[in-house]
């Protein structure tokens, strides 16, 4: 697609958005790492996680807001 001086290329984008309950459990975190590795999404978003410590996702940039207790 070309519009004036702006060139636009369309590319597929995969987004994984998940309302994860119990993400602090080690078993759930192992599953998430496996699932993300299988799906290979471009963007991963977790909602309402009540996360109490940083979740490290290798190969992804992350922004995390932790639950304050």
DRENVO-264634 format. One record per residue (C-alpha): z, x, y; residue number from 1. Coordinates in nm, 2 decimals. Layout:
N
+--------+--------+--------+-----+
!      z !      x !      y !  nr !
+--------+--------+--------+-----+
!      Z !      X !      Y ! NUM !
...
+--------+--------+--------+-----+
***
This chain:
69
+--------+--------+--------+-----+
!      z !      x !      y !  nr !
+--------+--------+--------+-----+
!   0.00 !   0.00 !   0.00 !   1 !
!  -0.08 !   0.13 !   0.35 !   2 !
!   0.02 !  -0.02 !   0.68 !   3 !
!  -0.07 !   0.17 !   1.00 !   4 !
!   0.08 !   0.52 !   0.98 !   5 !
!   0.33 !   0.41 !   0.72 !   6 !
!   0.26 !   0.48 !   0.35 !   7 !
!   0.47 !   0.29 !   0.10 !   8 !
!   0.48 !   0.36 !  -0.28 !   9 !
!   0.64 !   0.10 !  -0.50 !  10 !
!   0.85 !   0.24 !  -0.79 !  11 !
!   1.06 !   0.06 !  -1.04 !  12 !
!   1.44 !   0.06 !  -0.97 !  13 !
!   1.70 !  -0.03 !  -1.23 !  14 !
!   2.04 !  -0.15 !  -1.10 !  15 !
!   2.35 !  -0.20 !  -1.33 !  16 !
!   2.61 !  -0.43 !  -1.17 !  17 !
!   2.91 !  -0.51 !  -1.38 !  18 !
!   3.25 !  -0.68 !  -1.32 !  19 !
!   3.45 !  -0.46 !  -1.54 !  20 !
!   3.80 !  -0.57 !  -1.66 !  21 !
!   4.02 !  -0.30 !  -1.81 !  22 !
!   3.83 !   0.00 !  -1.68 !  23 !
!   4.15 !   0.21 !  -1.67 !  24 !
!   4.15 !   0.21 !  -2.06 !  25 !
!   4.01 !   0.53 !  -2.21 !  26 !
!   3.82 !   0.34 !  -2.47 !  27 !
!   3.64 !   0.13 !  -2.20 !  28 !
!   3.56 !   0.44 !  -2.00 !  29 !
!   3.40 !   0.60 !  -2.31 !  30 !
!   3.20 !   0.29 !  -2.37 !  31 !
!   3.08 !   0.28 !  -2.01 !  32 !
!   2.97 !   0.65 !  -2.03 !  33 !
!   2.78 !   0.57 !  -2.34 !  34 !
!   2.62 !   0.25 !  -2.21 !  35 !
!   2.51 !   0.41 !  -1.88 !  36 !
!   2.36 !   0.70 !  -2.08 !  37 !
!   2.17 !   0.46 !  -2.29 !  38 !
!   2.04 !   0.24 !  -2.00 !  39 !
!   1.98 !   0.52 !  -1.75 !  40 !
!   2.00 !   0.30 !  -1.44 !  41 !
!   1.92 !   0.43 !  -1.09 !  42 !
!   2.22 !   0.26 !  -0.93 !  43 !
!   2.55 !   0.16 !  -1.10 !  44 !
!   2.80 !  -0.08 !  -0.93 !  45 !
!   3.13 !  -0.19 !  -1.07 !  46 !
!   3.31 !  -0.48 !  -0.91 !  47 !
!   3.68 !  -0.57 !  -0.90 !  48 !
!   3.78 !  -0.29 !  -1.13 !  49 !
!   4.14 !  -0.23 !  -1.02 !  50 !
!   4.06 !   0.13 !  -1.08 !  51 !
!   4.37 !   0.35 !  -1.03 !  52 !
!   4.21 !   0.69 !  -1.07 !  53 !
!   3.86 !   0.83 !  -1.01 !  54 !
!   3.60 !   0.75 !  -1.27 !  55 !
!   3.36 !   1.04 !  -1.31 !  56 !
!   3.00 !   0.96 !  -1.39 !  57 !
!   2.81 !   1.28 !  -1.46 !  58 !
!   2.47 !   1.29 !  -1.29 !  59 !
!   2.55 !   1.02 !  -1.04 !  60 !
!   2.68 !   1.03 !  -0.68 !  61 !
!   2.97 !   0.80 !  -0.64 !  62 !
!   3.18 !   0.62 !  -0.38 !  63 !
!   3.50 !   0.48 !  -0.51 !  64 !
!   3.78 !   0.28 !  -0.34 !  65 !
!   4.09 !   0.29 !  -0.54 !  66 !
!   4.35 !   0.02 !  -0.58 !  67 !
!   4.66 !   0.10 !  -0.36 !  68 !
!   4.99 !   0.02 !  -0.54 !  69 !
+--------+--------+--------+-----+
***
